[in-house]
Amino acid sequence: MFTEDFAPAVLGDIARKNAALRGDAIGVHFEGRDTTFRDFDRHTNQVANGLVAFGVEPQKHIAYIGKNSDFYFELFYGAAKARAILAPVNWRLAPPEMAYIVNDCKAEILFVGAEFADGLRAFAGDLKTVRHIVVMEGATPEWQDFAGWRDAQSDAECGRKEREDDVAIQLYTSGTTGHPKGAMLTNHNLLGLRQRDSSDMREWNKASPDDVWYIPMPIFHIGGSGVLVWASYNGGKSVIAREFNPMAVLDDFVKHKVSKLFLVPAAMQFIVRLPQARNVDYSRLKYMMYGASPIPLDLLRECMDVFKCGFVQMYGMTETTGTIVALEPEDHSPEGSERMRSAGKPLPGVEIAILDAEGNRLPPREVGEIATRSLMNMKGYWNLPDASRRTMAADGWLRTGDAGYLDEDGYVYVHDRVKDMIISGAENIYPAEVENAIFGHPAVAEVAVIGVPDEKWGEAVKAVVALKPGAQATPDEIIAFARSRIAGFKTPRSVDFIEALPRNPSGKILKRELREPYWAGKDRRVN
């Protein structure tokens, strides 16, 4: 049944195909524990049968609170085989926020990492629909152990027939305003573009059995769970890190001969700034994929100099099941170019349009909201029909909330979130452009640009800067440096220094937290 040319349409078929074609090869490595593809397929069958035995009906939810692990990978695929929906929860959230997500998705079974079991006791009584709790590594007096529960189940195929339109995973958005929203991603969202004719697929985008993927990004983010699917699609080995640790990344590069990985720019910066970073053998590293937030050109140059591999910038979002636009290795140049300021071109099968406020398409070089249409657009937000309609049009276009433009060759230029745009004296200013200008200052480690109230101009540009250890700079020096690189009206009028910028787990800077002190007492966050 399975050949190398077989294109899985559901997650379960990835596990089945790998077991059939390369069963004895190591498919997953986690903290000294190796799992062959055959055992992975068998374990996911056991998980599926265990969920059925728990009484989880098709398209009902289970939830997971925990860090990355091989057991999570088994839970993800096993849930898909049982036609259940897995909702991984951001473990960095406060207990009431975790409880909100578990209750919002009406999870019937909760799987929890051992390190969070004690914390769970404080709010377990607030979980309205959870009937069973399973601890991923080690039982507790009241809750059973995952491995023991799994191994008590049959390893025969689960009797349920998976469907392409089944929701497989529900990832909750960052929730920078209000409660987070659950983006429902189906098998078809996750795999549809990979079922296409691969003749137009670029080398960096192909999944190969020869690849060793390193996965340090959190699994409650599309850059974690999505990359797990990408890595395993055609039999690549997945080396899973419990969480991102710069020193561990360097060790694992050597130990596991990593060939591909995805990182956010903040993580890339942590690694290249380590003194040991330039002494590591990266000869097996083919491609470093990066995205989720803008990257300053100076940081990218530094990474290109250290890693000496192919670089691929990725643009996408949870609601688009990850990457929809990519800047390929051949478009990366240390000298810089116009295209280096872009996010790249749409992937085959992805349409991109730039829309004005009324939904009309704009010509090249005119800034508007980026919209996309493809098989990867989510099914919708869980239990939020109005929010789904605001984001997804009836004709299939999804509005990203990002401002940008297309050039004449179809390259996508992302300015910033529409809501982050600063309007100063009737001029539209996009913070990412100002941040890029400031980041090249030799004393600057991190920078975020925000709009603050200004009596004359409505809003004024403020830079919030974290300096490199031991470095010194004055606000006037930062402002003068920026003025030498960008237009005067875009230059910050003030600079505040901070020890470190607040970020969410995916590496995005929490600009809402930075803005709040300046807008306190204002009815609106525009002036």
C-alpha positions in Angstrom: 0.0 0.0 0.0 2.7 2.5 1.0 5.4 3.7 -1.4 7.8 6.6 -1.2 5.4 8.4 -3.7 2.4 8.0 -1.4 1.2 11.4 -0.2 -0.5 11.1 3.2 -3.8 13.0 3.5 -4.2 12.4 7.2 -1.7 12.5 10.1 -2.2 8.9 10.9 -1.0 7.9 7.4 2.4 9.6 8.0 3.0 7.2 11.0 1.7 4.2 9.0 3.9 5.0 5.9 7.1 5.5 7.9 6.5 2.3 9.9 6.0 0.4 6.6 8.9 1.8 4.7 11.6 2.5 7.4 10.2 0.8 10.6 13.6 0.1 12.2 15.0 3.6 11.7 15.0 6.0 14.6 12.1 8.4 14.1 12.1 10.4 17.4 14.9 11.2 19.9 14.2 12.9 23.2 16.6 13.2 26.1 18.3 9.8 25.5 15.1 8.0 24.5 15.0 6.7 20.9 11.7 5.6 19.3 11.7 3.7 15.9 9.1 4.5 13.3 7.5 1.1 13.9 7.2 1.7 17.6 6.0 5.3 17.1 3.1 3.9 14.9 2.3 1.3 17.5 2.3 3.8 20.3 0.0 6.1 18.5 -2.4 3.3 17.9 -2.3 2.6 21.6 -3.0 6.3 22.4 -5.9 6.3 19.9 -7.4 3.2 21.5 -6.9 4.6 25.0 -8.8 7.8 24.0 -11.7 5.7 22.6 -11.7 3.6 25.8 -11.9 6.9 27.8 -15.1 7.6 25.8 -13.7 10.5 23.7 -16.0 10.8 20.6 -14.8 12.0 17.2 -14.1 15.7 17.0 -14.2 16.2 20.8 -11.3 17.9 22.5 -8.4 16.7 24.7 -5.8 19.2 26.1 -2.1 19.1 26.9 -0.2 21.3 29.4 3.5 20.6 29.2 6.8 21.2 27.5 8.0 19.5 24.3 8.5 15.7 24.5 8.3 12.5 22.5 5.2 11.6 24.4 3.5 14.8 23.2 4.3 13.7 19.6 2.6 10.4 20.2 -0.4 12.1 21.8 -0.7 14.4 18.8 -0.7 11.6 16.2 -2.7 9.2 18.4 -5.4 11.8 18.9 -5.6 12.3 15.1 -6.0 8.6 14.6 -8.9 8.6 17.1 -10.4 11.7 15.3 -10.0 13.7 18.5 -8.9 17.4 18.6 -5.7 18.1 20.6 -5.5 21.6 22.2 -1.9 22.2 23.5 -1.9 24.9 26.2 0.9 27.5 26.7 2.5 26.3 29.9 3.9 29.8 30.6 0.4 31.1 31.2 -1.0 31.8 34.7 -3.3 29.1 36.1 -6.5 31.1 35.4 -5.4 31.5 31.8 -4.7 27.8 31.4 -8.0 26.9 32.9 -9.7 29.3 30.5 -8.3 27.4 27.5 -9.1 24.0 28.9 -12.7 25.0 29.6 -13.1 27.0 26.4 -12.3 23.9 24.2 -14.4 21.7 26.6 -11.5 19.2 27.0 -12.6 15.9 28.3 -9.1 14.5 29.0 -6.2 16.5 30.2 -2.6 15.4 29.8 -0.1 17.3 31.9 3.7 17.3 32.1 5.1 16.1 35.4 6.6 19.4 36.2 3.2 21.0 36.1 1.3 18.4 38.1 1.7 20.3 41.4 0.6 23.5 39.9 -2.4 21.8 38.3 -3.8 20.9 41.7 -4.4 24.5 42.5 -6.9 24.9 39.6 -8.0 21.3 38.8 -11.3 22.0 40.6 -12.0 24.8 38.1 -11.9 22.6 35.1 -15.5 22.1 34.1 -15.4 19.3 31.5 -12.2 17.3 32.3 -13.1 13.7 33.3 -9.6 12.2 33.4 -6.1 13.6 34.0 -2.9 11.7 32.8 0.6 12.7 33.8 3.1 12.5 31.0 6.2 11.3 33.0 5.5 9.7 36.3 2.2 8.9 38.1 0.9 10.9 41.1 -1.3 9.6 43.9 -4.4 10.7 42.1 -3.5 10.6 38.4 -2.1 7.8 36.3 1.1 7.8 34.2 1.0 8.3 30.5 3.4 5.4 29.6 1.5 3.0 31.8 -1.9 4.1 30.4 -0.6 3.9 26.9 1.0 0.4 27.2 -2.2 -1.0 28.7 -4.0 -0.4 25.4 -4.2 -2.5 22.3 -1.7 -1.6 19.6 -4.1 -2.7 16.8 -5.4 0.0 14.4 -8.1 2.2 15.9 -11.4 1.4 14.2 -12.1 5.0 13.3 -11.6 6.2 9.8 -9.8 9.6 9.8 -11.1 12.3 7.5 -9.2 15.1 5.7 -11.6 17.7 7.1 -11.2 16.5 10.7 -9.8 19.2 13.0 -6.5 17.7 14.2 -5.2 20.4 16.4 -6.5 23.6 18.0 -3.8 26.2 18.6 -4.6 29.2 20.7 -3.5 32.6 19.5 -1.3 34.7 21.6 -4.2 36.7 23.0 -2.5 40.1 23.0 -6.0 41.6 23.5 -8.8 39.8 25.3 -8.9 36.0 25.6 -6.9 33.8 23.2 -8.8 32.3 20.2 -8.6 28.7 19.2 -7.6 28.3 15.6 -8.9 25.0 14.2 -6.5 23.3 11.9 -7.5 20.3 9.9 -5.6 17.4 8.4 -6.1 19.1 5.0 -4.7 22.4 6.4 -1.6 20.6 7.7 -1.0 18.3 4.7 -2.9 19.7 1.7 -0.1 21.6 0.0 2.3 18.7 0.6 0.0 16.5 -1.5 0.6 18.6 -4.6 3.0 17.7 -7.4 6.4 18.2 -5.7 8.1 19.2 -9.0 7.8 22.9 -8.1 8.8 22.3 -4.4 12.1 23.8 -3.4 14.8 21.7 -1.9 14.6 23.4 1.5 10.9 22.6 1.6 11.2 18.9 0.8 10.9 16.4 3.6 13.6 13.7 3.3 14.4 10.5 5.3 18.0 11.8 5.3 17.2 14.9 7.3 17.7 15.3 11.0 15.3 18.0 12.3 15.9 19.9 15.6 12.7 21.0 17.3 13.2 23.5 20.2 10.2 25.8 19.6 7.2 25.3 21.9 4.6 22.8 20.7 1.7 25.1 21.6 3.0 27.2 18.7 2.7 26.4 15.0 6.5 26.6 14.9 6.6 23.6 17.2 3.8 21.3 16.3 3.8 22.3 12.7 7.5 21.5 12.3 6.9 18.1 13.9 4.5 17.3 11.0 6.9 18.7 8.5 9.9 16.7 9.9 8.0 13.4 9.9 6.2 13.7 6.6 8.7 11.7 4.6 10.6 10.0 7.4 13.0 12.6 8.8 14.4 12.1 12.2 13.0 14.5 14.9 15.3 15.5 17.7 13.0 17.1 20.2 14.3 19.6 22.8 12.2 20.0 26.0 12.5 23.8 25.6 14.9 26.2 23.9 18.3 26.4 25.6 21.0 28.1 23.6 23.9 26.0 25.0 21.9 22.8 24.4 21.3 23.8 20.8 25.1 24.0 20.2 25.7 20.7 21.8 22.8 19.0 19.9 24.1 20.4 16.5 27.2 18.3 17.0 25.7 15.3 18.8 22.9 14.7 16.3 24.3 16.2 13.1 21.3 18.4 12.7 20.5 19.3 9.1 17.3 21.5 9.4 15.6 23.6 12.1 13.2 26.4 12.6 14.0 29.3 15.1 12.5 32.7 15.9 14.9 35.6 15.5 15.2 36.1 19.3 16.5 32.5 19.6 18.9 33.0 16.7 20.3 36.1 18.5 20.8 34.1 21.8 22.8 31.5 20.0 25.1 33.6 17.9 26.0 35.8 20.9 27.4 32.8 22.8 31.3 32.8 22.7 31.2 29.2 21.7 29.0 29.7 18.7 31.9 30.2 16.3 33.7 27.1 17.3 30.9 24.6 16.5 30.9 22.4 13.4 27.8 23.3 11.4 28.8 21.3 8.3 25.7 19.1 8.4 23.3 22.0 8.7 21.6 22.5 5.3 19.0 25.1 6.1 18.0 27.4 9.0 14.4 28.5 8.7 13.3 31.5 10.7 10.2 33.6 11.2 7.4 34.6 13.6 8.8 38.1 14.0 10.8 40.5 11.9 14.6 40.1 11.8 17.0 43.0 11.6 19.4 42.8 8.7 22.4 43.2 10.9 21.4 40.2 13.0 20.8 38.1 9.8 24.3 39.0 8.5 25.7 37.9 11.9 23.9 34.5 11.7 24.9 34.0 8.0 28.5 34.5 9.0 28.3 32.0 11.9 26.1 29.2 10.5 27.2 29.3 6.9 24.1 27.4 5.7 21.1 28.2 3.6 18.7 30.6 5.2 14.9 30.7 4.6 12.7 33.4 6.0 9.2 32.3 6.6 6.1 34.4 6.9 2.8 33.0 8.1 0.6 32.7 11.2 -1.3 30.2 13.2 -4.4 30.9 11.2 -2.6 30.0 8.0 -1.2 26.8 9.5 2.3 28.4 9.4 4.3 29.3 6.4 2.6 30.8 3.3 5.5 33.0 2.1 9.2 32.3 2.0 12.4 34.2 1.1 14.6 31.5 -0.3 18.3 31.0 0.2 19.3 32.5 -3.2 17.6 35.8 -2.2 19.7 36.1 0.9 22.7 38.4 0.5 25.0 39.6 3.3 25.4 42.9 1.4 21.7 43.4 1.6 19.3 44.1 -1.2 15.7 45.2 -1.7 14.5 41.6 -1.6 16.3 41.1 1.7 13.8 43.5 3.1 10.9 41.3 1.9 9.3 38.2 3.4 9.7 36.4 0.0 7.2 35.0 -2.5 4.1 32.9 -1.9 4.5 29.2 -1.8 3.1 27.2 -4.7 -0.6 26.9 -4.1 -0.8 30.2 -2.1 -2.4 33.4 -3.3 -1.5 36.8 -1.8 -3.4 40.1 -2.2 -3.1 43.5 -0.7 -6.4 45.0 0.3 -7.6 48.5 1.3 -10.1 49.1 4.1 -13.0 48.4 1.8 -11.5 45.1 0.5 -10.3 46.4 -2.9 -7.1 45.1 -4.3 -4.2 47.5 -4.4 -1.5 47.8 -7.1 2.2 47.0 -6.5 4.0 49.2 -3.9 0.8 50.4 -2.3 0.5 49.5 1.4 -2.6 47.8 2.7 -3.6 44.7 4.6 -2.1 41.4 3.5 -4.7 38.7 2.6 -4.2 35.1 1.6 -6.1 32.2 0.1 -4.9 28.6 0.1 -5.6 25.1 1.5 -3.8 26.2 4.6 -6.3 28.7 5.8 -7.8 27.5 9.1 -11.3 26.1 9.4 -12.1 29.0 11.7 -11.9 30.0 15.3 -13.5 27.6 17.8 -16.9 28.7 18.9 -16.4 32.3 17.6 -18.4 32.6 14.4 -18.3 36.4 14.4 -14.5 36.5 14.8 -14.2 33.9 12.1 -16.2 35.9 9.7 -14.2 39.1 10.4 -11.0 37.2 9.6 -12.2 34.9 6.8 -14.2 36.1 3.8 -16.9 34.0 2.1 -14.7 33.7 -1.0 -11.8 32.1 0.9 -9.6 35.1 1.6 -8.1 35.4 5.1 -7.1 38.9 6.3 -3.9 38.6 8.2 -4.0 41.9 10.2 -0.5 42.6 8.8 0.2 45.7 6.7 2.4 45.4 3.7 2.7 45.5 -0.1 3.7 43.5 -3.1 6.4 44.5 -5.6 6.2 44.0 -9.3 7.7 40.5 -9.1 5.3 39.2 -6.4 7.6 39.6 -3.4 5.7 40.3 -0.2 6.9 43.2 2.0 5.6 43.1 5.6 5.6 46.4 7.4 4.0 45.6 10.7 0.7 44.6 12.3 -2.0 47.0 11.1 -2.8 47.8 14.7 0.9 48.6 15.5 1.2 51.3 12.8 2.0 54.7 14.2 0.2 57.8 12.7 2.3 60.9 13.5 1.3 64.1 11.8 -0.8 62.2 9.3 2.3 60.1 8.3 2.0 56.3 8.5 5.1 54.9 10.3 5.7 51.2 10.6 7.7 50.3 13.7 9.6 47.4 12.1 11.3 49.8 9.7 12.5 52.0 12.5 13.6 49.0 14.6 15.7 47.8 11.7 17.4 51.2 11.5 18.2 51.2 15.3 19.3 47.6 15.6 22.5 48.2 13.8 23.8 50.4 16.5 26.8 48.6 18.1 25.4 49.0 21.6 21.9 47.8 20.9 20.9 44.2 21.8 17.1 44.6 21.3 14.8 47.4 20.3 11.0 47.9 20.1 9.4 50.9 18.6 5.9 52.1 19.8 3.7 55.1 19.4 3.0 57.3 22.4 0.6 60.2 22.9 1.8 63.6 21.5 -0.1 66.8 21.8 1.2 68.2 18.6 1.5 65.2 16.3 -1.1 62.9 17.8 1.4 60.1 18.2 5.2 60.3 18.6 7.7 57.5 17.8 9.4 56.1 20.9 12.2 53.5 20.9 12.5 51.1 23.9 16.1 49.8 23.8 17.9 47.0 25.7 21.7 47.5 25.5 24.3 44.8 25.1 26.0 43.8 28.4 28.6 46.4 29.3 27.6 48.7 26.5 26.6 52.3 26.9 24.6 54.8 24.8 22.6 57.9 25.2 19.1 58.6 23.8 20.7 61.3 21.6 23.2 58.8 20.1 20.4 56.3 19.3 18.3 59.0 17.7 21.2 60.4 15.6 22.1 56.8 14.5 18.5 56.2 13.4 18.3 59.6 11.6 21.3 58.6 9.5 19.4 55.6 8.2 15.8 56.6 7.8 13.7 59.7 7.1 13.5 62.3 9.8 9.7 61.9 10.4 10.3 58.2 11.2 13.1 58.9 13.6 12.3 58.3 17.3 11.6 61.5 19.3 12.5 59.8 22.5 14.4 56.7 23.7 13.8 54.7 26.9 16.3 52.0 28.1 15.1 48.7 29.6 17.0 45.6 30.8 15.1 43.2 28.5 12.1 43.4 26.3 9.0 41.5 27.3 8.2 38.6 24.9 5.6 35.9 24.6 6.8 32.2 24.3 7.0 32.4 20.5 9.5 35.3 20.7 7.2 38.1 19.8 7.7 41.3 21.7 4.7 42.3 23.8 4.3 45.8 22.6 1.0 46.1 24.5 2.9 45.9 27.8 5.4 48.5 26.6 2.6 50.9 25.5 0.5 50.6 28.5 2.3 53.1 30.9 2.2 55.8 28.2 -1.5 55.3 27.4 -2.8 54.8 30.9 -6.0 56.9 31.4 -6.6 57.3 27.7 -10.0 56.0 26.4 -8.4 54.9 23.1 -4.9 53.6 22.2 -4.7 56.2 19.4 -4.5 59.9 19.8 
